[in-house]
């Protein structure tokens, strides 16, 4: 049973006591990320995330790591387009230690000028690293096509220019405006005492005058025809990311789209895996995935393709998308997709860390916590016609975008000529 409460200052806490476990997963989530940034300070959320691990008022950088790892725990953090998270998975008897460390990192970071310059160099190398990884960088190119000249279409890491331009005062000011109680969700799952955790959080985050959280630039979608971005590079294989703008997190067809993703390219039984890899041998890696945001989303097909077979592979992918758009999926595909969707969710929720993610993401973005029974009921209500409706809404030339990385300069015109699914 999920338990929730809210402090007077607006901070939310959601927990899932799991008596059969020996661990606790704890996360402090802040509702701010890459799309909340202007071009000048692009990458600042990610920079702040890095800096919070470099030391706080009560814990040095080494003490943070040694305290958690010294009792068998694991510490991490990440920045996404819409959230920043600091998390620990630890043996349950050390939950208070984990909360004390994470909360001090979030409330009282040092932002040492020396560490800031060191971490700036680290992030600049991280930017270079991802550009050297074509299977990752191709998705960055695709985002730029899906949401051009918008924060959502820009790299979470920022650019070399924006990262170099960030000053200590910028980080302090951005954190002060966004790391506020109304923007924070603390989630925990595992062997825990809910009341004890509640009292600890009340002591650490006392009531204060709640500031109003900031907002982000709404996604603009003005595309009218297929677009393509080709990054010519001498690679051993061509990396492809084909994307369509899709549904926001709370869309009524969100589960239907998830089933469509599974049928299209979500596992080894999917149509794309069978047609592109198994039957024709055009790619080793082929699949699809969804991205969901508060006001938009994307459906992405990704593949690693033999350089000499790119046009053939693109043709097959587009044909399969057109086929699934124009004709109904089979009852067997539909049943297997439902079973896979719910089965994967059930397996994930056996783990304390996945449970922590599950309850936090729905709480911070949808202000609701879904039980597995609720999801089963919602998915059971999906009809075959809902899959067709989702496919027709998403798979359109007017929202098609193709990003490619590989030695393809001479093939660009030929690829552009086949970009259509009607």
C-alpha positions, 0 to 999 in steps of 0.5 A, a space after each residue: 500500500 502506498 503512503 503519501 503526505 505533504 508538508 506545509 511548505 509543499 514538499 511531497 513524500 510518497 512511500 511503498 513499505 515492502 516488508 519482505 525486502 532487506 533494502 530501501 531505495 530512497 530518492 530526492 526528486 526535483 521538478 527541474 531539468 534541461 527544458 527549464 533552461 535558456 540557451 545561455 545557461 543550457 546544461 546548468 541542471 546537469 552541472 548542479 547535479 554533478 556539483 552536489 556530489 562534490 561536497 556539502 556542509 556536513 559531508 565531504 565528497 569522499 565522506 558522501 561516497 564512503 558512507 554509503 558504499 561503506 555499508 553496502 549501498 549504492 549512490 547515484 543521480 541523473 538529470 532528465 529533460 523534466 527532473 533531477 534525481 539523487 538516489 540511494 539503495 542501501 540496507 534498510 537499517 541505514 535508511 536514516 544515514 542515506 536520508 541525512 546525506 541526500 538531504 544535506 547534498 540537496 540543501 547545503 552544497 558547497 559549490 567550491 570554486 575549485 571543484 566547479 572548475 574541475 567538474 566543468 572540465 569533466 562535463 566538457 569531456 562528457 559532451 565530447 564522449 557522447 559525440 563520439 558515440 554515434 548510437 547515442 549522438 544520433 538521438 540528440 540529432 533527432 531531438 533537434 529535428 523533433 523540437 527545433 530551436 527549443 530547450 526540449 530539442 537541445 542536449 541536457 549536457 549543454 554545449 561547450 560554449 554554454 558550459 564554459 560560460 556558467 559561473 558559480 553565481 549562476 548555479 547558486 541562483 538557479 538552484 535557489 529558484 528551483 530546489 524549493 519544497 513545492 518542486 520536491 518529491 521524496 520517494 522511498 520503497 523497501 523495508 521501512 517505517 513510514 512514520 519514522 521516515 515522515 518524522 525525519 523528513 519533517 525535521 530536515 525540511 521544516 515549514 517555510 514560506 513556500 516559493 512558487 516553482 518556475 515553468 518551462 517553454 511549451 513544446 512547439 510543433 509546426 512541422 508539415 513534412 518529413 525532415 532529415 538530418 545526416 551527420 556524415 562520419 566514417 563509421 563501421 555501421 550507420 546509426 538510425 533514429 526515426 522519430 514521430 512526435 507522440 503523446 504526453 504522459 497523461 494522454 488517454 491513449 498512453 497505454 495503447 501507444 505503449 502496446 503499439 510500441 511493443 508490437 512495432 519494435 519493443 522486443 524480439 517478437 516485434 514486427 521490426 525485429 522479425 522483418 529487419 533483422 531475422 528475415 532480411 539480416 539488414 541490422 543487428 540492433 533494431 527496436 523502438 522506444 517511447 519518450 513521454 513529457 508533460 505536454 508532448 512525447 515521441 515514438 522512436 525507431 532506432 537501429 544499427 545498419 550495414 552501411 551498404 544496406 541503409 536504403 533497403 532498411 529504411 524502406 522496410 522500416 517505413 513499410 512496416 510502419 505504414 502496414 501497422 497504420 493501415 491495417 489492424 494488428 492481429 489478436 495474437 499480437 494484441 494479447 502478447 503485447 498486453 501480457 508482455 507490458 504487464 509482465 515486465 511491469 510486474 517483474 520490475 516492481 519486485 525491486 525496491 529501486 524500480 518501485 521508488 522510481 515508479 511512485 516518484 515519477 507518477 507523483 511528481 509529474 501526474 500528482 497521482 500514484 498508480 497501483 499495479 491493480 489500477 494499471 492492470 485494469 486500465 490496460 485490460 480496457 484497451 481495445 484493438 481499435 485503440 491501437 489503430 487509433 494511436 498508430 494513425 495519430 502518430 505515424 504521419 509524414 507531417 511529424 516524421 523525422 530521420 537522423 542518420 550517422 554514417 558514411 552516407 553523403 552520396 546517399 542523402 538524396 536517395 534517402 530523402 526520396 523515400 521518406 513517406 508512409 502516406 
